[in-house]
């Protein structure tokens, strides 16, 4: 019986000399196999080394089979209890909802199911450790019964031992069983993956799907089922490796059910799971691992192939984006990782971004409170379910998806390209091409102010000194001046709101006899620009001089102010890099009150569009307009001939250009006065 030392379930029988696999059926599932009490079958080999290798594989398969029967019996027991309770209180039982066909769900759901499977396996193991293993006594009873039969066969008396009291946790025999099972699966699982054989996980996969209201119409022909099974084999190997580490005293946290997990031998950024890199194991006839090949080089995190979360952290450290940018990007990265996992950057493909885009097209603008902390998959499923009930949701438009969500990932992966981690940006070219629900194909998101709207605005009570206005009752004189000058400067420069709000008194300069505003970044004061082309010198329009803008600058200088619009921070806790938050909210309320803002297309940014349109109507060359507004000209020739400040045109040329947009039919009062 030397063979028994090779594997507890291995026996050599009969004159043929073939080895057999033999295992007793656990008492808690005997009803499934009745009247059989044990499983015995030939391994069809006489070679002890080959028999050992085959025995390991069959031991894992049978162990999986036993577990699935236990789960099914437990599920049936719970259903019977629920039915009994329902009948006891007079509740009519309703027919079960039809199961969803696995082939009808998107690919990213298959990935989510695989992660959910890993979560459940490790959560079950964790529960056994905290609440005690329900199988410990059953296993002890089976061992006692086996010993009793052996004693009877030899005519020896048998005295049963008392069940050891361990309180909570795992018994020594349970620990031994778990360790043996984990090692067996890790050695055998690789050969199944290598050959694409899903038999080792087939029954468990079906039970798992049924538990989550899914089914497979055609198990043989379903590519989705085969893909899921192969993923589950890998996740089972990951789980068993984690369980081995737990048994060795290294606690491995159970990953969240709603998030994907990256395995790297160091702590995962998403879920904190620590196990080795995924491998495909080759087992020889002696049951020994002879070759361990990586599942795929791109799927293994390393120093040269960091996970997305690591790239994001590197982007933050190196680029130092504005807090508002961090907030937007952080949400986009989190949602992407929820959907596809915290993948190594080389494993990210265009397919992942197509999945992301498709999910975002179903994502609501405003999340109901009940699902704000849910994953992107759960939110999309919730929206779909509610829409079937007749609930209407305003969904993200194409601009938000392209600029906020996809744009954030494109920028972060561009950082990965710049640092040599990947050669090409997989997010490039992925965008929403139309937005039929929100706008027509060519309708802009922001419109310029009309001449009539500008006259209504600048003739309103706030902008006319001496007139009563409830919007300035609690404002000091300096604050009123700031709030009057901000839109006037925007109209005649086309500058962005924050570019104007961040101006220092010292940024009003003179060169070649031309007064100008120097719009630039300054890290010492956390002044930021949208991009490199935003750094520019904008000549002060003659109308601004007529309205007293230079006198306003002198006033701030006499007051010792550093910032030209010195009261902005005082108007309400703006962030360091966002001085115009309070004004922006005030502007929306005021323009709504006077009837200038009638929809989402008329905002403060409309001044920039107004200036662009006025310069275009005045026949100004587009390259001059871009220089004034800080728009990017990507042609190579446009970068030739620039001065040390990046200016491609002399200030007198720009002054002549900007002066052509007179806007003389817009009536504006001198902002001075109360």
Buried (B, 14 or more C-beta within 10 A) or exposed (E): EEBEEBBEBBBBEEEEEBBBBBBBBBEBBEEBBEEEEEBEEEBEBEBBBBBBBBBBBBBBBBBBBBBBBBBBBEEEEEEEEEEEEEEEEEEEEEEEEEBBBBBEBBBBBBBBBBBBBBBBBBEEBBEBBEEBBEBBBBBBBBEBBEBEEEEEEEEEEEEEEEEEEEEEBBBEBBBEBBBBBBBBBBBBBBBBBBEEBBEBBBBBBBBBBBEEEBBBEEBEEBEBBBBBBBBBBBBBBBBBBBBBBBBEEEEBBBBBBBBBBBBBEEEBBBBEBBBBBBBBBBBEBEBEBEEEEEBEEBBBBEEEBBBBBBBBEBBBEEBEBBEBBBEBBEEBBBBBBBBBBBBBBBBBEBEBBEBBBBBBBBBBEEBBEEBEEBBBBBBBBBBEEBBEEEEEBEBBBBBBBBBBBBBBBBBBBBBBBEBEBBEEBBBBEBBBEEBEEBBEEEEEBBBBBBEEBBBBBBBBEBBBEEBEBEBBEEBEEBBBBBBBBBBBBBBBBBBBBBBBBBBBBEBBEEBEEBBBBBBBBEEEEBBBBBEEBBBBBBBBBEBBEEBBBEEBBEBBBEEEBEBBBBBBBEBEEBEEBBBBBBBBEBBBEBBEBBEBBEEEBBBBBBBBBBBBBBBEEBEBEEBBBBBBBBBEBEEEEBEEEEEEEBBBBEBEBBBBBBBEBEBEEBEBBBBBEE
